[in-house]
Amino acid sequence: MGAPLSFAFPCLDEDADPAIIERLMQFLAQAAAPGFALGGWIAFEPVGKQAMVMGDIVLTQDEVNPVMKKLEEGGIEITAVHNHLLRAEPMTLYMHVFGQGDPVTLATALHAGLALSKTPMGGGAQPQAAPQIDFDTASVDQTIGYKGKANGAIYQFTIPRAKPVEENGMEVPAAMGSAIAINFQSTGGGKAAITGDFVLTAKEVNPIIKAMQDNGIEITALHSHMLDEQPRLFFMHFWAYDDVQKLAKGLRAALDKVAVKKS
């Protein structure tokens, strides 16, 4: 079985009020690059002739219920609605979705829901050259204990749990949200902003909170993303802005308390 087919998209289109976009970025040390914290994603996993789809859609408050109603009408399940960030203005909410069935039917339902939001559906402005990652990624890899991957201006880690995660009896691949996600965005001068989420069992939650806070990393949300996952999991979102190596050491201290797959 190949990797899931994934789609990523920002939460506002290019015609959105520039003042709104600017306020949305104020909590970051600099304007967030695509893929850092403010983008949604949808991933399809083949299951025989059918598919499983999971993802989250980034919405403003007034978009939540119209999009939810349209998705439900199309047979897409809503598994969570919540924040991932603090201090974002306007407030952004993340709607997690799940579906099983004919992939075209699922895609059509998702398109109908997304059409009621300002989510770009293709085309749009030409992408600008992304800023370069200006910190020593090899050193960060060594500290974290895993190898990251550059995605434009973002340096990303995807770290699977030691044991598989299942939803409705089917294994959820790392690319569909079952793995720990860590994003570094360089801000220059050896500093970076970090965000992402740790995927945790109940017993891991409070030791990770302590490890994060002891290292100056904020907890911005703690909640579920799925409904029927095994084992039961909690998703802990985080945020910090500091020296790159200090951040990497703090994340390593937290990872040491999680049952993750060895690198």
N, C-alpha and C positions, 0 to 999 in steps of 0.2 A: 504494500500500500504506500502510495507516495505521500508527500507533505500536503497538508491542507491548503486549499486555494484561498488566499487571504486578500482582502481589500482594505485599504486604509484611507481615511478622509478627514480633513479638518472639520471644525465644528461650525465655521461661518464662511459664507461665500465671499467672493471678491467685491461684491456690491454692498456688503454690510457697512454700516456707519463706521468710518475710521476712528471716531472717538470711542466707540464701543470696543473695537479691537484694542486700542491703546490701553483702555482701562483694564481690559481682560488680562493684559500682559504686565500690569504694574507690580504684581506680587513677585515677578521674576527679577533676577538681577539684570537681565536684558531681555529683549523680545524673544519669546520661546521659539525655537526652531521646530519645524514639523516633526511629529513623532515624539516630542519630549513629554508633553503632558496633556495637550488640548485636542488631540485627535481621537476619532473613533475608529473602529475596525470591525470587520465581519469576516469570518472564516468558515469555509465549507469543507467537511470531511466526507469522502465517499464511503457509503455503507451499502455494498452490493450495487444495485441499480438506483438506490436512493441516496440521500445525503443527510448528514447532521450539520446544522449551522449554529454557531455561537458568535457572540461579539458584544460590543457595547457602542452605543450611539451617544454623542455628546449634544446636549440640548439646553436651550434657555428655558426658564420657568414656564413661559407661555406656550412653549412647544410640547411639553411633556404629555398632557392628556390627549390632544388631537393625534399625536403620533402613536401613543399607546393604543387608542381606540382603533386606529386603522390597522396596526399590526395584529391586534387580537382578532379583528374581523378576517384577516388573511391567514389565521392559524399559527401565528408566531406567538410563543409564550414570552411573557415578561418575567424575568427571574429576580430582578432587583432594580431599584431606582434610588440613587443617592449621590452624595458628593464624593470626589476624590481629592479635592484641593481645599485649602483655606485661603481667604483674602482675595478670591477671584471676583471681579466685578465687570460685567453683571454675573450673577451667580450661574454657574454651569452645573448641570446635573447629568449623570451617566446612567443610561437605561440599558441594562443587560438583557440580552435576548437569547432564545433557544428555539430550535425547530427541528423536526424530522419529517422526511417525506421526499416528494419529487423535487429535485433541485431547481427546476425552472419555476415551479409553483412557489417555492420558498423565496427565490430571488425576486419574483414579481411582487410578492407580499411585502418584502423588505423595501423595494423601490417605492411602492405606494406610500409606505410610512415615511420614508426619508423625504419624499416629495413635499411633505407638509412641514418640513423644517428648512433652515437655511443651509443645510449640508450640501456642498457642491456635488453635482452628479456627473461630472465629466467636463472636459474643456476648461474654460476659465483662463486666468492670467498665466503667462509664461513663467515658469519657475525661475527664481533668481539664483545666482551662484551662492551656494551655502558657505558660511564661514568655516574655516579649517579648524580641526581639533588641534590645539596647540600645547597639550600636555603629553607627558610620556606614557603612552598607552601600555607599553610593555611593563612598566613599573606598576601601573594600576592592576594589570592582569596578575602579576606576581602577588600583589597584596591581597586581592580578592580571592585568588586561588582558582580562577577560571579565565578562559580567554574570551574577551569581548569582541564586538564587531562594530565597525564604523558604519553609521547610517546617516550620511550627510554630515551635519554638524554635531550629531549625537553619537556617543559611544555607549553601546548597549550590551547588557548581559542578560542571557536567558538561562536560568539555572533550574533544572527539573528537580522535583522531589525524589527521594530515594525509591519510593514505591509508586506504581501507577495510580492515577486518579480516574475514577469511573463516574459516568453520568448515565442513568437509565441502563446500566449494564454494559455500556460501551466505554472503552478507554478514551480519555480526553487528551489529545496530543499537547505537547508544550506550547505549540503555536496557537492553540485555541484557549489559552489562558490558565493552564494548570501549573505553569512554572513561575518561579520568582522572576520578576522583571526589574532591572536596574538600569536607569538612564543617567548618563553624565552629559551635561552641556557646558563646554568650556566658556568661561567669561573673561579669560585673559589673566596674565600675571600669576599663573600657577593656581588659579582658583576655578571653581566650577559650581554649578547648581546640580543637584541630584533629585530625582523623583522615581517613583515606581511602586511596586507592591510586593510584599512577602506573602507567600501562600502557606498557611499555618494550620496545625491541629490545635485544639483547645489548650492542651498542656503547654504548647510553645508560645502562646500569645503573650503572657505577662513577662516571661524571661526576655522576649524580644523587645517589648516596650522598654524594659530597664536598660538593655544593651544599647538601644538606639538613643535614649535620652541621656545616658551616661556619656555618649559620644557627640552630643549636640545635634542630633537628628530629630526633627519634629515628627510626631505621628499626626497625620492629617485626616485619617478615616480608618475605621475598623468595622467590617461587615461581611456579609456573604455575597457571592456573585451567582451561585447556582442554587437549585432547589433540591435535587436528589443525588448529590455527589457522595461518593464513598471513597475515602473516609470523609467525615464532616470537616469542612475547611472554612477558615476565616482569612480574609484578605486585608492586610495591613498596609495602608498607603503612607508614604513618608516624603519628607522634603527637607533640604538643607542647602546652604550656600557657604562654602568655606574653602580652605586649602585642599587641593585634590587628594593628596596622600592622607591627610587627616580624615577626609570623608571615606576613602577606601578602607582605612583601618577600622573605622566605625562600622562600616558595612560588614567587614570580615568578622568582627566581634559578634555581630548579630547572626551571620550565617553559621558560625560555630555552634549555635544553639538550635539549629534546624536540621531535620533529617533530610539532607539533600543528596543527590546522586554525586558520587565522587568524580572529580575531573580527571 
